Amino acid sequence: MERDQNPTVKTERPTTADEVTSGRAETAKQTPPQGPRTPRPWSARRIPAALTALLIGAAAGTLLVEVVRVRAGQDAAAWRTRVADELATRPLDDTWIQAGAAVAAALGLWLVILGLTPGLRHKLPLKTPDAQIHAVLDRGAAELMLRDAAMRVPGVSAAKVRIHRNRVAARAEVRFRTPADVKADLVVALRAELDRLALARPPHLAVRVRPNRK
């Protein structure tokens, strides 16, 4: 008589609510939420645009008037004849030709850089809850606020703060207390002030202290 051998049944334990919550917590730790990216403000470039338009308009208007005069039967202007003769007779390795080409290339490169860069280095973008909202802070005001925070640290007699593109450079003079202790307090105070400023791109912090020898 053969025995009936039932295959082993694999049972799965139902997932509890605690396991689901812990799994969600682990996923949240692995993928931290990211806020909307705040772009840098772009400058209108009114002065360079006005100067470029003025120069091009003046040159085009002068050439147009000269062409109309010649078409009307009058003689060409002396400046036009001289420029045509100089361009026809001067070689390409002439000093004035090379200088003019270098100036034209520099102006063209300057215009390209102005067109591709946002400008407004004195404006720092701030964090906003919505990508459609843009807020900026003046660089000088931010440096003044950080300097005031540094001056509130005990032992600091003078402070100077400069905000660069990706770095905040702070220098302080220590009148009393140990420079190492003052530097540690300065780092804490400046980081707290940077958090309050809520900059969209938090810069790195570099702090230097030296004893006041006066």
ZADOTI-192914 format. One line per 2 residues: for each residue y, x, z of N, C-alpha, C, CB. Coordinates in nm, 2 decimals. Glycine has a CB too. Example, Ala and Ser with C-alpha at 12.3 -4.5 7.8 and 13.67 -1.06 7.14 Angstrom:
-0.57/1.32/0.78/-0.45/1.23/0.78/-0.33/1.32/0.78/-0.45/1.13/0.90 ~ -0.22/1.28/0.71/-0.11/1.37/0.71/0.00/1.29/0.79/-0.06/1.41/0.57
This chain:
-0.12/0.09/0.00/0.00/0.00/0.00/0.12/0.09/0.00/0.00/-0.10/0.12 ~ 0.21/0.06/-0.10/0.33/0.14/-0.11/0.44/0.08/-0.03/0.37/0.16/-0.26
0.51/0.17/0.03/0.63/0.12/0.11/0.75/0.11/0.01/0.66/0.21/0.22 ~ 0.83/0.01/0.04/0.95/-0.01/-0.04/1.06/0.09/0.02/1.00/-0.16/-0.04
1.10/0.18/-0.07/1.20/0.28/-0.02/1.34/0.23/-0.07/1.17/0.42/-0.07 ~ 1.42/0.19/0.01/1.56/0.14/-0.03/1.65/0.26/-0.04/1.61/0.04/0.08
1.73/0.27/-0.15/1.82/0.38/-0.16/1.92/0.38/-0.05/1.89/0.38/-0.30 ~ 1.97/0.50/-0.02/2.07/0.51/0.09/2.20/0.45/0.05/2.09/0.66/0.13
2.24/0.36/0.12/2.37/0.29/0.09/2.48/0.37/0.15/2.37/0.14/0.14 ~ 2.58/0.40/0.07/2.70/0.48/0.12/2.81/0.38/0.15/2.74/0.58/0.01
2.84/0.38/0.27/2.95/0.29/0.32/3.08/0.37/0.34/2.91/0.22/0.45 ~ 3.19/0.30/0.31/3.32/0.36/0.33/3.39/0.29/0.44/3.40/0.35/0.20
3.45/0.38/0.53/3.53/0.32/0.64/3.66/0.28/0.59/3.54/0.43/0.75 ~ 3.71/0.16/0.63/3.84/0.11/0.58/3.95/0.20/0.64/3.86/-0.03/0.63
4.05/0.22/0.56/4.16/0.30/0.60/4.25/0.22/0.70/4.25/0.34/0.48 ~ 4.28/0.29/0.81/4.36/0.23/0.91/4.51/0.24/0.88/4.33/0.29/1.05
4.59/0.17/0.96/4.73/0.17/0.93/4.79/0.30/0.98/4.80/0.06/1.01 ~ 4.73/0.37/1.08/4.78/0.50/1.12/4.76/0.60/1.01/4.72/0.54/1.25
4.65/0.60/0.95/4.62/0.70/0.84/4.71/0.68/0.72/4.47/0.69/0.79 ~ 4.74/0.55/0.69/4.83/0.52/0.58/4.97/0.58/0.62/4.84/0.38/0.55
5.02/0.55/0.74/5.15/0.60/0.78/5.16/0.75/0.78/5.18/0.55/0.92 ~ 5.05/0.82/0.83/5.05/0.96/0.83/5.05/1.02/0.69/4.93/1.02/0.91
4.98/0.95/0.60/4.97/1.00/0.46/5.11/0.99/0.40/4.87/0.92/0.38 ~ 5.18/0.88/0.43/5.31/0.86/0.37/5.41/0.97/0.43/5.37/0.72/0.40
5.39/1.00/0.56/5.48/1.10/0.62/5.46/1.24/0.56/5.45/1.11/0.77 ~ 5.33/1.27/0.53/5.30/1.40/0.47/5.36/1.40/0.33/5.15/1.42/0.46
5.35/1.29/0.25/5.41/1.29/0.12/5.56/1.31/0.12/5.37/1.16/0.05 ~ 5.62/1.24/0.22/5.76/1.26/0.23/5.81/1.40/0.27/5.82/1.16/0.34
5.72/1.47/0.35/5.75/1.61/0.38/5.74/1.70/0.26/5.66/1.66/0.49 ~ 5.64/1.67/0.17/5.62/1.75/0.05/5.73/1.73/-0.05/5.48/1.72/-0.01
5.78/1.60/-0.06/5.88/1.57/-0.16/6.00/1.52/-0.09/5.83/1.47/-0.27 ~ 6.09/1.60/-0.04/6.21/1.56/0.03/6.30/1.48/-0.06/6.28/1.67/0.10
6.36/1.38/-0.01/6.46/1.30/-0.09/6.58/1.38/-0.13/6.50/1.17/-0.02 ~ 6.62/1.36/-0.26/6.74/1.44/-0.31/6.84/1.34/-0.34/6.70/1.52/-0.43
6.96/1.37/-0.30/7.08/1.28/-0.33/7.13/1.30/-0.47/7.19/1.30/-0.23 ~ 7.22/1.22/-0.51/7.27/1.23/-0.64/7.35/1.36/-0.66/7.37/1.11/-0.68
7.33/1.42/-0.77/7.40/1.55/-0.80/7.55/1.53/-0.83/7.33/1.63/-0.91 ~ 7.64/1.60/-0.76/7.78/1.58/-0.79/7.83/1.69/-0.88/7.86/1.58/-0.65
7.87/1.65/-1.00/7.92/1.76/-1.10/8.05/1.81/-1.06/7.92/1.70/-1.24 ~ 8.09/1.92/-1.11/8.22/1.98/-1.09/8.32/1.91/-1.17/8.22/2.13/-1.12
8.44/1.89/-1.12/8.54/1.82/-1.20/8.59/1.91/-1.32/8.66/1.78/-1.12 ~ 8.62/1.85/-1.43/8.67/1.92/-1.55/8.82/1.91/-1.56/8.60/1.87/-1.68
8.88/2.03/-1.59/9.02/2.03/-1.61/9.06/1.97/-1.75/9.07/2.17/-1.60 ~ 9.18/1.91/-1.75/9.22/1.85/-1.88/9.27/1.95/-1.97/9.34/1.75/-1.85
9.31/2.07/-1.93/9.35/2.18/-2.01/9.48/2.14/-2.09/9.24/2.23/-2.11 ~ 9.57/2.08/-2.03/9.69/2.03/-2.10/9.77/2.14/-2.15/9.77/1.94/-2.01
9.80/2.24/-2.08/9.89/2.35/-2.12/9.82/2.43/-2.24/9.92/2.45/-2.01 ~ 9.70/2.48/-2.22/9.64/2.55/-2.34/9.63/2.46/-2.46/9.50/2.60/-2.31
9.59/2.33/-2.44/9.58/2.24/-2.56/9.72/2.22/-2.62/9.53/2.10/-2.52 ~ 9.83/2.21/-2.54/9.96/2.19/-2.60/10.01/2.31/-2.67/10.06/2.15/-2.48
9.98/2.43/-2.61/10.02/2.55/-2.68/9.95/2.57/-2.81/10.00/2.67/-2.59 ~ 9.82/2.55/-2.81/9.74/2.56/-2.94/9.79/2.46/-3.04/9.59/2.54/-2.91
9.81/2.34/-3.00/9.86/2.24/-3.10/10.00/2.28/-3.15/9.86/2.10/-3.04 ~ 10.08/2.33/-3.06/10.22/2.37/-3.11/10.21/2.48/-3.21/10.30/2.40/-2.98
10.13/2.58/-3.18/10.12/2.70/-3.27/10.06/2.66/-3.41/10.04/2.81/-3.21 ~ 9.96/2.58/-3.40/9.89/2.54/-3.53/9.99/2.45/-3.61/9.76/2.46/-3.50
10.06/2.36/-3.54/10.15/2.27/-3.60/10.27/2.34/-3.67/10.20/2.16/-3.51 ~ 10.32/2.44/-3.59/10.43/2.52/-3.65/10.39/2.60/-3.77/10.49/2.61/-3.54
10.27/2.66/-3.76/10.22/2.74/-3.88/10.20/2.65/-4.00/10.10/2.82/-3.84 ~ 10.13/2.54/-3.97/10.10/2.45/-4.08/10.23/2.39/-4.14/10.01/2.34/-4.04
10.32/2.35/-4.06/10.45/2.30/-4.11/10.53/2.40/-4.19/10.53/2.25/-4.00 ~ 10.53/2.53/-4.14/10.60/2.63/-4.22/10.54/2.65/-4.35/10.60/2.76/-4.14
10.41/2.66/-4.36/10.34/2.68/-4.49/10.36/2.56/-4.58/10.19/2.71/-4.47 ~ 10.36/2.44/-4.53/10.38/2.32/-4.61/10.52/2.32/-4.67/10.36/2.19/-4.52
10.62/2.35/-4.59/10.75/2.36/-4.64/10.77/2.46/-4.75/10.85/2.39/-4.53 ~ 10.70/2.58/-4.73/10.71/2.68/-4.83/10.64/2.64/-4.96/10.65/2.81/-4.78
10.52/2.58/-4.95/10.45/2.53/-5.07/10.54/2.43/-5.15/10.32/2.47/-5.03 ~ 10.60/2.34/-5.07/10.69/2.24/-5.14/10.81/2.30/-5.21/10.74/2.13/-5.03
10.86/2.40/-5.15/10.98/2.47/-5.21/10.94/2.54/-5.34/11.04/2.58/-5.12 ~ 10.82/2.61/-5.34/10.77/2.67/-5.46/10.74/2.57/-5.57/10.65/2.76/-5.43
10.67/2.46/-5.53/10.64/2.36/-5.63/10.76/2.29/-5.68/10.55/2.25/-5.56 ~ 10.87/2.29/-5.61/10.99/2.24/-5.66/11.07/2.33/-5.75/11.08/2.20/-5.54
11.02/2.45/-5.78/11.08/2.54/-5.87/11.17/2.65/-5.81/11.17/2.47/-5.96 ~ 11.17/2.66/-5.67/11.25/2.76/-5.61/11.16/2.88/-5.59/11.30/2.71/-5.47
11.23/3.00/-5.56/11.16/3.12/-5.54/11.09/3.12/-5.40/11.25/3.24/-5.55 ~ 10.98/3.20/-5.39/10.92/3.21/-5.26/11.00/3.28/-5.16/10.78/3.28/-5.28
10.98/3.25/-5.04/11.06/3.31/-4.93/11.03/3.46/-4.92/11.04/3.24/-4.80 ~ 11.12/3.54/-4.87/11.10/3.68/-4.86/10.98/3.71/-4.76/11.23/3.75/-4.81
10.97/3.64/-4.65/10.86/3.67/-4.56/10.73/3.64/-4.62/10.88/3.58/-4.43 ~ 10.72/3.54/-4.70/10.59/3.51/-4.77/10.55/3.61/-4.86/10.60/3.37/-4.84
10.65/3.66/-4.94/10.62/3.77/-5.04/10.58/3.90/-4.97/10.74/3.79/-5.13 ~ 10.65/3.93/-4.86/10.62/4.05/-4.78/10.48/4.04/-4.72/10.72/4.08/-4.67
10.44/3.93/-4.66/10.31/3.91/-4.60/10.20/3.92/-4.70/10.30/3.78/-4.53 ~ 10.22/3.86/-4.82/10.12/3.87/-4.93/10.10/4.01/-4.98/10.16/3.78/-5.04
10.22/4.08/-4.99/10.20/4.22/-5.03/10.13/4.31/-4.93/10.34/4.28/-5.06 ~ 10.17/4.29/-4.80/10.10/4.37/-4.69/9.95/4.34/-4.69/10.17/4.34/-4.56
9.91/4.21/-4.70/9.77/4.18/-4.70/9.70/4.24/-4.82/9.75/4.03/-4.69 ~ 9.77/4.25/-4.93/9.70/4.30/-5.06/9.70/4.45/-5.06/9.78/4.25/-5.18
9.79/4.52/-5.00/9.79/4.66/-5.01/9.73/4.74/-4.89/9.93/4.71/-5.03 ~ 9.74/4.68/-4.77/9.69/4.75/-4.65/9.54/4.75/-4.65/9.75/4.68/-4.52
9.47/4.86/-4.61/9.33/4.86/-4.60/9.28/4.80/-4.48/9.28/5.01/-4.61 ~ 9.15/4.77/-4.47/9.09/4.70/-4.35/9.09/4.79/-4.23/8.95/4.66/-4.38
9.09/4.92/-4.25/9.09/5.01/-4.13/9.23/5.04/-4.08/9.01/5.14/-4.16 ~ 9.33/4.97/-4.13/9.47/5.00/-4.08/9.48/4.95/-3.94/9.57/4.92/-4.17
9.56/5.02/-3.86/9.58/4.99/-3.72/9.63/4.85/-3.70/9.67/5.09/-3.66 ~ 9.73/4.81/-3.77/9.79/4.68/-3.75/9.69/4.57/-3.79/9.92/4.67/-3.84
9.61/4.59/-3.89/9.51/4.49/-3.93/9.41/4.48/-3.82/9.44/4.53/-4.06 ~ 9.36/4.59/-3.77/9.26/4.58/-3.66/9.32/4.52/-3.53/9.21/4.72/-3.63
9.45/4.55/-3.50/9.51/4.50/-3.38/9.53/4.35/-3.40/9.65/4.56/-3.36 ~ 9.57/4.30/-3.52/9.58/4.16/-3.54/9.45/4.09/-3.53/9.64/4.13/-3.67
9.34/4.15/-3.58/9.21/4.09/-3.58/9.16/4.08/-3.43/9.11/4.16/-3.66 ~ 9.19/4.19/-3.35/9.15/4.19/-3.21/9.22/4.08/-3.13/9.17/4.32/-3.15
9.35/4.06/-3.16/9.42/3.96/-3.09/9.37/3.82/-3.13/9.57/3.97/-3.12 ~ 9.34/3.80/-3.26/9.29/3.67/-3.30/9.15/3.64/-3.24/9.28/3.66/-3.45
9.07/3.74/-3.23/8.94/3.72/-3.17/8.95/3.69/-3.03/8.85/3.85/-3.20 ~ 9.04/3.76/-2.96/9.06/3.74/-2.81/9.10/3.60/-2.79/9.15/3.84/-2.75
9.20/3.55/-2.87/9.25/3.41/-2.85/9.14/3.31/-2.88/9.37/3.39/-2.94 ~ 9.06/3.34/-2.98/8.95/3.24/-3.01/8.85/3.24/-2.90/8.88/3.28/-3.14
8.81/3.36/-2.85/8.72/3.36/-2.74/8.77/3.29/-2.61/8.68/3.51/-2.70 ~ 8.90/3.31/-2.59/8.96/3.24/-2.48/8.96/3.09/-2.49/9.11/3.28/-2.46
8.98/3.04/-2.61/8.97/2.90/-2.63/8.83/2.85/-2.62/9.02/2.86/-2.77 ~ 8.73/2.92/-2.66/8.59/2.89/-2.65/8.55/2.88/-2.50/8.50/2.98/-2.72
8.59/2.98/-2.42/8.56/2.98/-2.28/8.63/2.86/-2.21/8.61/3.11/-2.21 ~ 8.75/2.83/-2.25/8.82/2.71/-2.19/8.75/2.58/-2.23/8.96/2.71/-2.24
8.69/2.58/-2.35/8.62/2.45/-2.39/8.48/2.44/-2.32/8.61/2.45/-2.53 ~ 8.42/2.55/-2.28/8.29/2.54/-2.23/8.28/2.54/-2.07/8.20/2.65/-2.28
8.39/2.58/-2.01/8.39/2.59/-1.86/8.47/2.47/-1.80/8.44/2.72/-1.82 ~ 8.43/2.42/-1.69/8.51/2.31/-1.63/8.64/2.34/-1.57/8.43/2.25/-1.52
8.66/2.47/-1.53/8.79/2.51/-1.47/8.80/2.44/-1.33/8.90/2.46/-1.55 ~ 8.93/2.43/-1.28/8.96/2.37/-1.15/8.89/2.45/-1.04/8.93/2.22/-1.15
8.90/2.58/-1.04/8.84/2.66/-0.94/8.89/2.63/-0.80/8.85/2.81/-0.97 ~ 9.01/2.57/-0.79/9.07/2.54/-0.66/9.02/2.41/-0.60/9.22/2.55/-0.66
8.93/2.34/-0.68/8.88/2.21/-0.63/8.73/2.22/-0.60/8.91/2.10/-0.73 ~ 8.69/2.18/-0.48/8.55/2.19/-0.44/8.49/2.05/-0.44/8.54/2.25/-0.30
8.39/2.02/-0.52/8.33/1.89/-0.52/8.26/1.86/-0.38/8.23/1.87/-0.63 ~ 8.27/1.73/-0.34/8.21/1.69/-0.22/8.09/1.60/-0.24/8.31/1.61/-0.13
8.00/1.58/-0.14/7.89/1.49/-0.15/7.93/1.35/-0.15/7.78/1.52/-0.04 ~ 7.88/1.27/-0.23/7.91/1.12/-0.24/7.78/1.04/-0.24/8.00/1.09/-0.36
7.79/0.92/-0.19/7.67/0.84/-0.19/7.63/0.78/-0.33/7.68/0.72/-0.10 ~ 7.72/0.79/-0.42/7.70/0.73/-0.55/7.74/0.84/-0.66/7.77/0.60/-0.58
7.66/0.85/-0.76/7.69/0.95/-0.87/7.82/0.91/-0.94/7.58/0.96/-0.97 ~ 7.86/0.78/-0.94/7.98/0.74/-1.01/8.11/0.77/-0.93/7.97/0.59/-1.04
8.09/0.81/-0.81/8.21/0.84/-0.72/8.22/0.99/-0.72/8.19/0.78/-0.58 ~ 8.34/1.04/-0.74/8.37/1.18/-0.74/8.48/1.21/-0.64/8.42/1.23/-0.88
8.46/1.30/-0.55/8.56/1.34/-0.45/8.56/1.50/-0.45/8.52/1.29/-0.31 ~ 8.68/1.55/-0.43/8.70/1.69/-0.43/8.79/1.73/-0.31/8.77/1.74/-0.56
8.78/1.85/-0.27/8.86/1.91/-0.16/8.93/2.03/-0.21/8.77/1.93/-0.04 ~ 9.05/2.05/-0.18/9.13/2.17/-0.22/9.07/2.29/-0.15/9.28/2.15/-0.18
9.05/2.40/-0.23/8.99/2.52/-0.17/9.08/2.58/-0.06/8.97/2.62/-0.28 ~ 9.21/2.57/-0.07/9.29/2.63/0.03/9.28/2.55/0.16/9.44/2.63/-0.01
9.27/2.42/0.15/9.25/2.33/0.27/9.12/2.36/0.34/9.26/2.19/0.23 ~ 9.02/2.38/0.26/8.88/2.41/0.32/8.89/2.55/0.39/8.78/2.41/0.21
8.95/2.65/0.33/8.97/2.78/0.39/9.04/2.77/0.52/9.03/2.88/0.30 ~ 9.15/2.69/0.52/9.23/2.67/0.64/9.15/2.60/0.75/9.35/2.59/0.61
9.07/2.50/0.72/8.98/2.44/0.82/8.88/2.53/0.88/8.91/2.31/0.76 ~ 8.82/2.61/0.79/8.72/2.71/0.84/8.79/2.82/0.93/8.65/2.77/0.72
8.91/2.86/0.89/8.98/2.95/0.97/9.01/2.90/1.11/9.11/3.00/0.90 ~ 9.05/2.77/1.11/9.08/2.71/1.24/8.96/2.70/1.33/9.14/2.57/1.22
8.84/2.67/1.26/8.72/2.67/1.34/8.68/2.81/1.39/8.60/2.62/1.25 ~ 8.71/2.91/1.31/8.68/3.05/1.36/8.77/3.09/1.47/8.69/3.15/1.24
8.90/3.05/1.47/8.99/3.08/1.57/8.96/3.01/1.71/9.13/3.05/1.53 ~ 8.89/2.90/1.70/8.85/2.84/1.82/8.74/2.90/1.90/8.81/2.69/1.79
8.67/3.00/1.84/8.56/3.07/1.90/8.62/3.17/2.00/8.48/3.15/1.80 ~ 8.58/3.17/2.13/8.63/3.26/2.23/8.61/3.41/2.19/8.57/3.23/2.37
8.72/3.48/2.20/8.71/3.63/2.17/8.77/3.66/2.04/8.57/3.67/2.17 ~ 8.80/3.56/1.95/8.85/3.59/1.82/9.00/3.59/1.83/8.80/3.49/1.72
9.07/3.70/1.79/9.21/3.71/1.79/9.27/3.69/1.65/9.25/3.85/1.84 ~ 9.20/3.71/1.55/9.25/3.69/1.41/9.13/3.66/1.32/9.34/3.81/1.36
9.15/3.58/1.22/9.04/3.54/1.13/9.09/3.52/0.99/8.96/3.42/1.18 ~ 9.01/3.55/0.89/9.05/3.53/0.75/8.92/3.48/0.68/9.10/3.67/0.69
8.94/3.37/0.61/8.82/3.31/0.54/8.86/3.29/0.39/8.79/3.17/0.61 ~ 8.77/3.33/0.31/8.78/3.31/0.17/8.66/3.24/0.11/8.81/3.45/0.09
8.68/3.14/0.03/8.56/3.07/-0.03/8.55/3.11/-0.18/8.58/2.91/-0.02 ~ 8.44/3.18/-0.21/8.42/3.22/-0.35/8.33/3.11/-0.41/8.35/3.36/-0.35
8.27/3.15/-0.53/8.20/3.05/-0.60/8.07/3.01/-0.53/8.15/3.11/-0.74 ~ 7.99/3.10/-0.47/7.87/3.06/-0.40/7.87/3.12/-0.26/7.75/3.10/-0.48
7.98/3.17/-0.21/7.98/3.24/-0.08/8.11/3.22/-0.01/7.95/3.39/-0.11 ~ 8.09/3.21/0.12/8.21/3.20/0.21/8.21/3.33/0.29/8.20/3.08/0.31
8.32/3.41/0.27/8.34/3.54/0.34/8.44/3.52/0.45/8.39/3.64/0.24 ~ 8.39/3.54/0.57/8.47/3.53/0.69/8.48/3.66/0.76/8.42/3.42/0.79
8.61/3.70/0.80/8.63/3.83/0.87/8.71/3.79/1.00/8.71/3.93/0.78 ~ 8.67/3.85/1.11/8.73/3.82/1.23/8.75/3.94/1.31/8.65/3.71/1.31
8.86/3.95/1.39/8.89/4.06/1.48/8.86/4.01/1.63/9.03/4.11/1.47 ~ 8.79/4.09/1.70/8.74/4.05/1.84/8.83/4.13/1.94/8.59/4.09/1.86
8.89/4.05/2.03/8.98/4.11/2.13/8.90/4.14/2.26/9.10/4.03/2.16 ~ 8.81/4.04/2.29/8.72/4.06/2.41/8.59/4.00/2.38/8.79/3.99/2.54
8.49/4.02/2.46/8.35/3.99/2.44/8.28/4.08/2.35/8.34/3.84/2.39 ~ 8.15/4.08/2.35/8.07/4.17/2.26/8.08/4.12/2.12/7.93/4.17/2.31
8.10/4.21/2.02/8.11/4.16/1.88/7.99/4.09/1.83/8.13/4.28/1.79 ~ 7.87/4.13/1.88/7.75/4.06/1.84/7.75/3.91/1.89/7.62/4.13/1.89
7.79/3.89/2.01/7.80/3.75/2.06/7.90/3.67/1.99/7.83/3.75/2.21 ~ 8.01/3.73/1.96/8.12/3.66/1.89/8.07/3.63/1.75/8.25/3.74/1.88
8.00/3.72/1.68/7.95/3.69/1.55/7.85/3.57/1.55/7.88/3.81/1.49 ~ 7.76/3.57/1.65/7.67/3.46/1.66/7.74/3.33/1.68/7.57/3.48/1.77
7.84/3.33/1.76/7.92/3.20/1.78/7.99/3.16/1.66/8.01/3.21/1.90 ~ 8.04/3.26/1.59/8.12/3.24/1.46/8.02/3.17/1.36/8.18/3.37/1.41
7.90/3.22/1.34/7.81/3.17/1.25/7.78/3.02/1.28/7.68/3.25/1.25 ~ 7.76/2.99/1.41/7.73/2.85/1.45/7.85/2.76/1.42/7.69/2.85/1.60
7.97/2.81/1.46/8.09/2.73/1.44/8.12/2.71/1.29/8.21/2.79/1.51 ~ 8.11/2.81/1.21/8.14/2.80/1.07/8.04/2.71/1.00/8.15/2.93/1.00
7.91/2.72/1.03/7.81/2.63/0.97/7.83/2.49/1.01/7.67/2.68/1.02 ~ 7.87/2.46/1.14/7.90/2.33/1.18/8.02/2.27/1.10/7.93/2.32/1.33
8.12/2.35/1.08/8.24/2.31/1.00/8.20/2.29/0.85/8.35/2.41/1.01 ~ 8.12/2.37/0.80/8.07/2.35/0.66/8.00/2.22/0.65/7.99/2.46/0.61
7.92/2.18/0.75/7.85/2.06/0.75/7.94/1.94/0.75/7.75/2.05/0.86 ~ 8.05/1.95/0.83/8.15/1.85/0.83/8.23/1.83/0.70/8.25/1.87/0.95
8.25/1.94/0.63/8.32/1.94/0.50/8.24/1.86/0.40/8.35/2.08/0.45 ~ 8.10/1.87/0.41/8.01/1.80/0.32/8.03/1.84/0.17/8.03/1.64/0.33
8.03/1.97/0.15/8.04/2.02/0.01/7.92/1.99/-0.07/8.07/2.17/0.02 ~ 7.94/1.96/-0.19/7.82/1.92/-0.28/7.73/2.04/-0.30/7.87/1.87/-0.41
7.79/2.16/-0.31/7.72/2.29/-0.32/7.75/2.38/-0.21/7.75/2.36/-0.46 ~ 7.67/2.36/-0.10/7.70/2.45/0.02/7.69/2.59/-0.01/7.60/2.41/0.13
7.79/2.67/0.01/7.78/2.81/-0.02/7.71/2.89/0.09/7.92/2.87/-0.04 ~ 7.68/3.02/0.06/7.62/3.11/0.16/7.73/3.16/0.25/7.55/3.23/0.09
7.70/3.19/0.37/7.79/3.23/0.47/7.77/3.38/0.50/7.78/3.15/0.60 ~ 7.88/3.46/0.49/7.88/3.60/0.52/7.99/3.62/0.63/7.90/3.69/0.40
7.96/3.67/0.75/8.05/3.69/0.86/8.05/3.83/0.89/8.01/3.60/0.98 ~ 8.18/3.88/0.91/8.20/4.02/0.95/8.30/4.02/1.07/8.24/4.11/0.83
8.26/4.10/1.17/8.35/4.11/1.28/8.38/4.25/1.31/8.29/4.04/1.41 ~ 8.50/4.28/1.37/8.53/4.41/1.41/8.62/4.41/1.53/8.60/4.49/1.29
8.61/4.50/1.62/8.70/4.50/1.74/8.84/4.52/1.71/8.65/4.60/1.85 ~ 8.93/4.46/1.78/9.07/4.48/1.76/9.12/4.60/1.84/9.16/4.35/1.81
9.16/4.70/1.76/9.20/4.83/1.82/9.34/4.84/1.86/9.17/4.94/1.72 ~ 9.42/4.73/1.85/9.56/4.74/1.89/9.57/4.72/2.04/9.64/4.63/1.82
